[in-house]
């Protein structure tokens, strides 16, 4: 590890020059502090020039007012006792009351052992304050520094809407020194590192300190996008959709050079902040989760990634658990949720069955239908089976011309009905899977043309699609949120009704 930045140095690096204002008040020490502990506190204060292990305050980041809470490791290893906890809670509550995004930079050995169980229990009230901040729809962004362990990692270090970590940082629950003392063997190497946490979907990125301001600013560009400006967004003209054969559309949708979610984001979106994994130890390359804007319209973006889905690694239950994280984020942050369906089908395997694939599909459907946030779905390409259906229910559904939706791939339907694969094209036609049929059935609201095939005009197609998405997201942002769930439920009750 490079030399550790102090809390003041990190604040100076992230915030605009001269904008920092401290919120800290002198701590009121408990009367029963032992002389040995009092001496440690005095030594820490002389060493750091601080009166506690946390500093709190506000400043400007790229001109935007933000609240900051940061640990100072040189003050008793950044440990959290009663006074530090009180300072944290006061700052969090002030940020909530003043409607400020909250940036946290923990670096800590955890609970202050000199204060025992009383200090340990402080993590409850810190977590409660963070929860109230998030319930108010305000962003909470976390930068984990080296080291962050114990009760800090198990409370305010793990509650971020977006969580990134310092390269090479030791980040985990139980410090390796404690593990070795308790079990008389070393903790396995490279487990409690920021890079390993990223690989397991527990954090969103590994970022050096000098890049923190940039990633936080881009995240807040999405999370705090001004909505008053999203008026009079032009509604792109809907063009007539030619009557293309279903099998032709399916063949086109399977072209390996067809644009997927990554090219859609590259050509049509701005301020894209990729997120990573479930935050609970899983990550699936078949799903891309991000914060993004289309024009000025912000959203939480969930896209099935055709590049990440292979025969060896098809879309699994972990991808749907990632999707459900995105759904929670949209509801917490009052942002539209945009899902993109593009999958040849979810995994058919022992691992998928034991991982609860069917249950995850069911939970995605239930979460989407009842989500307290505006929702938009894009059928971009293949739409096979429950893996596709899991991301379908939305207030508005847009389809690329050659996108389709079916309970099985046409070949699978042919195998069931005809006991062969040769009737796949006939099954596709009879099952009404193409975008025109889906619009007729009320499943799709709008079709975006391919001229004649998205794979032949990827940039132009994505730009055309982006204009539609920008308009649709802006319209959803101005809908009455109190009626969204009722109207969405009614929509799906009507489909197929006589």
N, C-alpha and C positions, 0 to 999 in steps of 0.2 A: 504493500500500500504506500502511496505517496504520503507526504506530510498531511496530517488531518487538519482541515480548516476549522478555525474556531467558529462559534455561532456568529460573532460579529463579522468575520471575514466572509462567511456564506451570505449573510444578509447584504453586505456591500456588493457581493458578486451578482446577486439576483435582482436587487431593487435598484431603481433609478438613483443616481448620485444625489446625496443630501436629502432624500425623501423620508428617511426612517424616523419614526416617532415611537418611543418606548411607552408601553402601557403599564410597566411594572411598578408596583408599590413595595416598600420594604416588608419583608416577611415578619410575621409576629411569631417568634419562636415559642414552642411549648415549654412550660415551666419545669418539666421533669427531665430535661435533657441532661445526660451524664456529662461529667467533666471531660471524659475522653472524646465523646462525640462533639461537644462544644469546641474542643481544640481542633478536631478535624474540620469543622465548619469554618473556623477562623483561618486555618491554613488554606483551605480551598478558596476562601474569599481573597486572601493575600495573593494567591497564585494566579487567579483569574481576573481580579478586579470586579467580580460579580458577587451578588448576594444569594444566588440560588443556581440550580443546575438547568433552569430554563429561562429563556428571554422571550418576551412577547411584545407585540406592537403592531404598527401598521406602516405602510409606505406605498410608493407607486412602483408598479412593474410595467414598463413600456407605457407609462402614463395612466395605468389603471390602478385604482385604489384596492389594496389587498391587506388582509390580516395575516400575521406570521407568528407561529410558535416554533421555537427551535431549542434543542438541547445543547448544552456545553459539556463535552465529555471530560474536560479537565477539572470540572467541579464534581468531585466524588463519583467519577465515571458516569456522569449524566444520570445518576440514579434519581428516582422519584419518591420523595417523601410527602408528608402532609402539606407543607408550605409550597412545594413545587406543584403539587396537584391543585391546590387552591388557585395558584397563579394561572395554571393552564385552564381551569374551568372558567375563571373570570374572563380570560381572553376569548375563549370559545363562545361564551355567552354574549360578550360584547360584539364579536363579529356577527353573530346571529342577529342580535338586536339592530345592528347597523346595516344589515343586508350585504355583508362583505364575503367574498370568497375567502376561504381559509387555506393557507399553505403551511404544512407541517414538515419539520426536518428533525425527526428523532435520531438520536445517537445515544445509546444508553446500555448499561449493564442490567437495567430493570429496576425492581423495587429496592429502595434504600434499606439495607439489612439492619442498620443501626436503629430504625424505627419499627421494624418487625411487622406484625400482622396488620396493624392499623394503617401502615403505609401501603401494604399489599392491597387492601380493600379500596384504596383510593382509585384504583383502576376502574371501579364500577362507575363512580360519578364522572370520571373523564369520558368513559364510553357513552354514558347517558347524554352528556353535553354534546358530543359529536353526533349522536343519533338525532338530537333535537335540531342541530344545525342542518343536517341532511333532510330531515322532515320538512324544514322550511324551504326546501328546494335550492339550497345554496351549495356551491361546489366545495368539496373537501379534497385537496390534492396532497399527496404524501411523497416525500423524498427520504428514503431509508439510507442512513449513513453507517459507516463502519465504526464500531459494531452496534447493532440494534438487536437486543435479546430480551428474554424474560417477560415481565408483565407489560413493558412498553410495547414490545412486538405483539403481545397477546391482547392489546387493547387499541389505543389510538394509532399504533403503527400499522394496523391491518384493516382499517375501516375506510380507506380512501376510495373515492370514485375512480381516481386514477392513481396508481402507485408505481413509482419507479425507484431504482436503487443505484447507489454508487458502485462503479466497477470494483470487483474483488472484495466487496464488503462482506463481513461475517454477519449474517442475518438469520435469526432462528429463535426458537423458543427457549431451549435449555443451553446455556453457555457451555462450550466444550470443556472448560476447566472444571465446572461443577460435575459434568458427566463423568469425567475421568476420576474425580475424587469419590464419587458415589459408587461407581462400578469397577474401578481399578483397571480400566482399559481406556485407550484413547477413543474419542469419537471418530467415526470414519471420515477421512479427509474429503474436502470439496462437496460436502452435502449442504452445509449451512453457508453457501455463497450466493450472492445475488444472481450470478449466472445460472446456477443450478435451480434457483427458485423460478427464474424466467423459463427455463427449459420445462419446468413442471406446471406452468400456467398459474403461478402464485403471484407474480408481479407482471407489470405491463412492459417494462423496458429496463435496460441497464444504461445509465446516462452519466457521463462525467459532469462535475459541478458546473463547468463553463457552458454547458448546453442546457442547463436547467431553465433559465429564463425563457429560452426559445420554445421549449416544449410546453412549459406552463402557459405561456402567452398564447400559443396556438390552441391549446385545450380550452382556455377561457374564451377565445374568439368563437368557439362553437357553443360552449356552455352558457355564455352570456350574450349571445348574438342579439342585437337590438331588434325587437319584433315590430316596433312601430314603423320601421322602414319597409316592412314586407307587405306593402299595399300596391295595388295596381301592377302586380307582376303580370306580364303578358301571357295569355293563354295560347299556347301554340295551336295553330290550325290543325284540326283532325282531318287527315287525308283518307280518301276511300281506300279500303283494304281489298286487294284482289283476291279472288276465290282460288287459293292454292290448295292442291291436294294435301291431305293430312300426312301421308307418307313422305311427300316432298319436304314438308316442314320438319318432320322428325329427322330426316336425313341431313337437312341443313343444320339443325340444332346440334348434331353430333360431330360436326366438322371440328377437328382439333385446333384449327386456327380461329375459331369463333371467339369474339371478345367476351371475356368473363368479368368478374367483379373488379379485378385489379386494373384492367384497362378502363373500365367504367369510371373508377375513382381517379385515374390518371388524367383522363380527358374531360371529365364532367364535374369534378369536385374540387374543393379547396379546403385548406386547414385540416387535412386528414391526419388524425392521431390514431395510429393502430393501437389497439388494446390486445391483451394476450390472456387466453385461458379463462377458466372459471373463477380464478382467485381462490380455488379450493383444491388445487393439486392436479388439474387436468387441462390438457390443451389438445386440440384436434386440428390438423392442417386443412381439413375440409371446410372449416368455417372461418371467415374473416370478420372480426369484430372491431369497430372503430368509431370514433367521433368524427363527423365530417359536416361540411356545408356544401350545398348545391346552390350556386349563386350566394345569396345571403341567407338561405334557408338552412337552419341547423337540424341535425338528427343524430340519433344513435343508429349506427349502420350494422346490419347483420347480413352477411352475404355468403352463400354457399359457393366455395371457391373450386371451380372445375380443375384448376391446376393442382390443388391439394388433395383431390380425390383420385385414388388409383385403385387398381384391382387388389393390390397388396394392402392399401389403407383406405377402404371406403368410408363414407360418412358414418361415424359411430355415435353412441349415446353421449360421449363426452362433448361432441359438437353441439348437441342440443342442450346440454347443461351450460355450455358457453353462451348459447343463444338466450337462455333464461337469465343469465347474468345481465345481458344487454337489455332485456325487457325490464328488469328491476331498475337499471340505470335510467331508462327512459321515464319510468314512473317517478323515480326520486327527483329527477332533474327537470321534470315537466317539459321534456323534449319529445318531438315526434320520433317514433321508431320506424325505421325503414328496413324491411327484410327483402332479400333477393333469393329467389328459388332458381337453382341451376344444379340439378343432381341426377345422375343416372340411377339413383336409389341408395337407400341406407344399407349398412352392412348386414349381411346374412351369415352369421358366424356364431360359434360358441361364445366368443368374447362379447359379442353384442347382446346375446340373450342374457348372459350372466351379468352384463353391465346395465341391464334394465332398459333396453332400447324402446320396447313397447310403452313402458311407463313414461319415459321421457317424451315420446311423441304425444301421449295423452296430456302430460303436464304442460307441454308447449301450447297445445290447442286450448286448454283451459286458461292458461295465463294470457294468451293473445286475445281471446274472446272477451276476457274480463279486464284487460289492461287499462289502467287509468292514465292513458296517454294517447294522443293521436297516432294512428298506424297507417302505413303505406306499404304495400307489397308489390314487388316487381317480379313477374315471371320472365326471366331472361333467356332461358334455354330449355334444357331437359327438365321435366317435372315428374319424376317417377316415384310413386308409392308414398308411404307414410313419412319418409324423410322430407319429401316436398310439401306434403300437406301440413306438416308441423309448423311451417313458417308462412302459411297462406292466409289465415283469417286476418282481415284488415278493414279499415274504414274505406280505403280505396285500393283497387287492384289494377295495376298497369301490366300490359303484356307486350313483349316484343312480338313482331308478326309471326315468327316461326317458333315461338315458345309453345309449350304444350303441357298438359297435366293429365296424368292417368294413374289408376290404382296399381298398375304393373307396367313394365315395359311391354310394348305390343307383342314382342316375342313370347313373353311370359303368359300373356292373355291367350295367345294362340295355342300354347302348350296345354293350357287348362281346357279350353273349349274344343280345340280340334286335335289335340294330342300330337301336334307337330309345330314347327316354327314357320312353315311356309305361308300361313295365313296372317302373318303379323300386320301387313299393310291393310288387309281387310278389317282386322280388329281395330286398328287405329281409326279407320273411317267410321266404323259402326259405333265406337265408343265416344265419338264427338270430343276428341282430345285437343283439337287445334284452337288457336286463339279466337277465331271467328265463332266457333261453336261455344266457347267459354263465355264470350260476350253475350251471345244469344241466351245462354242459360242464366245470366246475371252473376256469374262468377267473376268476370272481368269487366271493368268499367271503361277501359280505354286501351287502344292498340297503337303501338308506334311502328311505323313502316320500316322495313328493310328494303334497300333499293339495289338489287333484289335480295341481297344476302348480307347480313351484318359482317360476315367474315371478309367480304370483298370491300367493305367501306368502314373499317372499325372506328376510325377517328370521327368521321362524319356521323355515323350511327350513334356513337356515344354522346356526341355533342347534341344531337337531336333529342336523344333520350334524356340528357341532362336538363334541357330546357323544360321538358314536361315534368320532370321530378322537382325542379325548382318551383314551378307553378303549383303543383299538387301539394308539396310540403307547406308552402306559404298559405294555401287555402286551409289546410288542416290546422295550422297554428291559430287561425282565427275562428275556428269552430267552438261552439259552447261545450266545454269539457264535461259539464255535468250530464250531458245527454249522450256522450260518445258510446258508453257501454250498452245502453238501451238500444240505440240505433244499430250498433254493430251486431248485437244478438238478433235483432229483428231481421237484419239483412240475411243472415244465414238460415233463419227459419223460413224465409220466403223461397230459397233456392229449392227447386224440385216440388214445391207445393202445388197442388191442383188449383 
